[in-house]
């Protein structure tokens, strides 16, 4: 919890510092061109929106271009609300809720040097943001156009904020964290390397229960990539050994400590409450679970939603969900999880 407070403090401090710098630059240009205040304000406002969008697009394209050049395969890319995804060999376009500036999902092609490839892709995103920031600073220093100076120049603190948030390794979801741990070496790098190798095997079609056990043996605490390893351990046990699965889940049940698997772990905590008939937990978290069920992004969501409907006595609804989930697995890119969840749901459907 203390680490979360430190991260929040750093985030707020960065936001305030960059906001203050932008306001100072804006006031200085207004003082210099007092007869063009409206033009400056409009240009700065439009510039902030444009730079916000540019940060999303260029950062994710940086990940994509470098990742593809390293041998990773395109799976999906998201700019705010706009999602481009490969489904069964076809490129699809859709709109989804924006919970972050953007995201790029690249799937591994084999297990050879897979961590190196993801680290280079992370550097690609950082490099793209840095390049945008350099261009903006150059405009701020050299531009003679009032509109360009106001729109692209003085808005560079926004890009500075995004760059620093992605660079500082205190934020476990950021590119800088992965690069820092890779360069630091030691146990944490070994944990991350094992996680990416396991992920590569899952993409190739190996089920969680069939993963090389040595890849899942090393973890340290319940944060960062250690939480990812324990989540894979949970998935490895959930179909055939509920007791061991629930033990693993309890180790990563504090969602305040985990930022990269919140939906996945929340779903499984809800699933465990169904298995244990924990009515208090189910009722307390029912609405949050239903919100997750409305946007199924994983086969696990169908399995858990169907389990909830069976628990609620809505068996016909559960059958429809299971049928949809089994079909969803056919197009799901992480083939190992798809195979595991599909067989689980087929067994559920048979027993409903």
N, C-alpha and C positions, 0 to 999 in steps of 0.2 A: 504493500500500500504506500510505503514511503517513496518507493521508486516512481509510482504513478504521480505522486504529488510533485516530485522533482521534474518529471516530464511535463506536467501541466504548467509548472512555473516557468520552465524554459520556453515552452510554446507561447505562453502569454507574453513573456519578456521579448521574444523575437517579434511577435505581432505588434506590440506597442512600439518597439524601437523602429521597425520598418514603417509603421503608420506615422510616427513622429517625423521621420525623415521625409516621407512623401508630403506631409503637410507643410514642412519648412520649405521644401522646394516649390510647392504650389504657391505659398505666400510670397516667396522671393520673385517668382515670375509675375505674379499679380502686381507687386510693387513696381516692377520694372515696366509693365505695360498696363497701367491703370485705365487706359482708354479701351482695353480689349478684354475686360474681366469676363464677360459672358462667353466670348469665344474660347478663352482659356479654360473656363469651368466645363463647358461642353466637351472640348477636346480631351481634357483630363478624365472626365466621366466615361466617354466612349473609349478612351485609351485603357482605362482600368478593366473594362469589360473585355476588350480585345486582347490585352496582355494575359488576363485570366484564362481565356480560351487558348491562346498561344502556348501558355505553360502546359496546359493539359495535352494539346495535340503534339507539340514538339517533344515533350518528355516521353510520351508513350511511343512515338515514332522512333525516338532514339533507342528505346528498349528493343523495339521490333526489328529495326534495320541491323543493329549489331547482333542481336540474337539469331536472326536468320543467317547472317554471314558466318556465325560460329557453328551452324549446323542444327540449331533448335528449329522446331516446327511451329508454325502459326496455329494457335487455337482460338484466341479471342483478343480483341482490343476494345477498350471502352474509353470514350472521351465524355466525361460528365454523364449525360443521360443516354448518349448514343453508343450502342453496342454492335460491333461487327464480330461475327462468330462463324466458325466452320462446323457444320452439322452434317455428318455422313458424307463428307466430301463436297458439300455445297456451302457457299458463303451466304449467310443470312444477316439481315439488318433489323434491329429492333430498338425500342426505347425502354429504358429501365430507370428505376430510382437512382439518383446520384447520391452516393454515400461518401465518395471521395473524388479527388480531382480527375483521376483516371486509373486504369489498370490494364496490364498486358499479361496474358497467359500464353506462355510458350511451352510446348511439350517436348521432352527429350527424345532424341533418336538414338537409343542405346545408352549404356551406362559408362562409356569411356569419357573421362574428364568432364562429366556432366556439371559438376560444381563450377569448374573453370568457366564453362559456357554461360552459366547463369550470372556469375560475377561480372563477366565482360558485358553482358546485357544490362546489368545494373549500372555499370559505368557508362554505357551508352545513354541511358536516361539522364544521368547526372551531367554528362557532357553536353547534351542537347540543351538542358536548362542553363548551364554555364554559358554556352554560346549565345543564347538569347539575352542573358544578362549583360554580356560584354557588348553586344550590339546596342542595347539600350543605353548603357553607360556612355558609349561612343557618341550616340545621338545627343545625349544630355550634355556632353562636353563640347561637341562640335557643330551641332545643327544650328542653322540660321533661320530655319522655318519655325515660326511660333506654334503652328499646329502640330508639327512633328515633335517639337521639343515638349509640348504639353501632353501630347497623347502617348508618345513612345519613350521620350527621354525621362521625364520626372516620375514616371510610373515604374521605373526599374526597382524600387524597394519591394514591390509586390513579388517580383521574380527572385529577389534576394531572399525573401521569406521562404518561398517554396524551395529554393535551392538549399537553404540551411536546414529546413525540416527534413529534407530528403538526405542530406549529407551527415548530420550528426548521429552517431551510433547509439544515442540514448533512446531513440525511437525504433523499436524492434521490428516494425513493419517496413522500415525505410531501406533504400538502396545502400546508404552509408553503413548501416549495421551489418549487412551481408559482406560488404567489401572489407570492413574493419575486422570482422571475425575471420575472414579468409586470410588476411594479411597477418593477423595475430598468431595464427596457428594454434597448436595445443589441442586440448580436449574439446573445446567448443567447435573448432573447425572440423574435427573428426565427427562430431555429432551432426553438424550440418551436411557434411559430405555423405554420411550414411543416409540421412533423410532424402537427399536428392537422388542417391542411387536407388533407394526404395521407391521413390516416386517414379523414377524411370522404369522400374520393373512393373509397377502398377499400370503405367501407360501401355506397356507392352502386352499386358494381359495376365500377369501373375496376380492371383488373389491375395488379399492381406494375410490370410492364414497360411499361405505357401511362401511368403517372403523368407529370405535367408535370415534366420534368427539373429545372426551376428549384427545385422543392420539395425536391429531394434533393441539391442542390449545396452547401448551407451546413451545415457541422458543425464542431465544435471539439473535438479530442481524441476520446476513446472512452468518455466517461462520460455519464451522464444522458441527455438527449434526443438528444445527438449519436450515442450508441450506437443509439438507436431509428432514426434516419435511416440509419445505415450498415446496420442490419438490413434496412430496406426496400430499400436499394440492392442488398443481397445477393439478396433475393427477386426483385428486378427482373431480375437476371442469371441466376439459378440454372437456369432452364429452357433458355436458349438460349446462354449463354456461361459455361461452368463455370469457366474460368480467371479471368475477372474476378470471378465470384461468390466463388471461394475467396480471392481477394485481399482482397475486402471482409471476408470472414469472419475472416481472419487478424488484421485490425485490431481486432476485438472478441472475440478468442479468450481473453483473460485474464478468466475468470469472477470472479476476486477483485476486479476493478475495476468489475463491473457487478452491480447488484442487482435490476433490474426485468425482465431478459430471460434469467435463468439457464437455465430449462428450454428455451426456444426456441433459444438459442445452443448449449447443450450438445447438443441433438438434431442441429443442423446440423453441429457439429464431428464428431459420430459419423457423420453422413451423408458428410461429406467424407473421413473415414477409410475408409469403404466404397468411395467412388469411387477413392481412391488406393491401395486395398488395404493400408492401414496396419494390419497384423495386431496389432502391439504395442499401438496405441491402442485397437483394438477389444476385445482381450482384457482390457485394463486397465479399461475402462469398460463392459464388457458388462452387468454386473449393474445398474449405475445406469441404463443405457439401457432394460433390460427393465422396470425399475420405472416409468420414464416411459411406456413403451408400454402398461402396464396401465391407465393413466388418460388416454386420448387426449382432449385438449381442443381440438385444432387439426387441420385437414386435413394439415398438414405431418407430424404424428406418424404417420399412416397411410403416407404416402409413404416415410418413413425406416424405419419398421418393416418394410414390404414389401421395401425395398432390403436390409435386414439379412437377411431370410429368403432372398432370392435369393442373396445372398453366401454364406449358410450351406448352400445347395443345397436349401432347403425350398421349392420352387417352388409346390407345391399350396397350402401355407400362405400364401405370398405372394399368390396369386390371391385367396384368401378375404379377406385384409386389404385388398387393392386394391378389391375389390368393396364391402366395408364402407366404405372411405374415400370412394369415389365417391358412395355413398348419403349419407354423412355431410355431404358438401359441399352437398347439396341444402337442408339445414336450417341451414347455418352462416351466422351473421349478417353476417360480413365478406365480402360477396359477391364482391369483386374477388379476394381470396385464394382463396376457394372455387372460382371459375372457373379461376384459374391452376393450382391444385393438382389440380383435377378433370381438366383436359386432360393434365396431366403423368402422372397415375395411369392414365388411359385409354391413353396411349401405352405406359406400362410394362406394363399388362395385355395389350396387343396383342403385345408383344415377349417376354413371359415364355414 
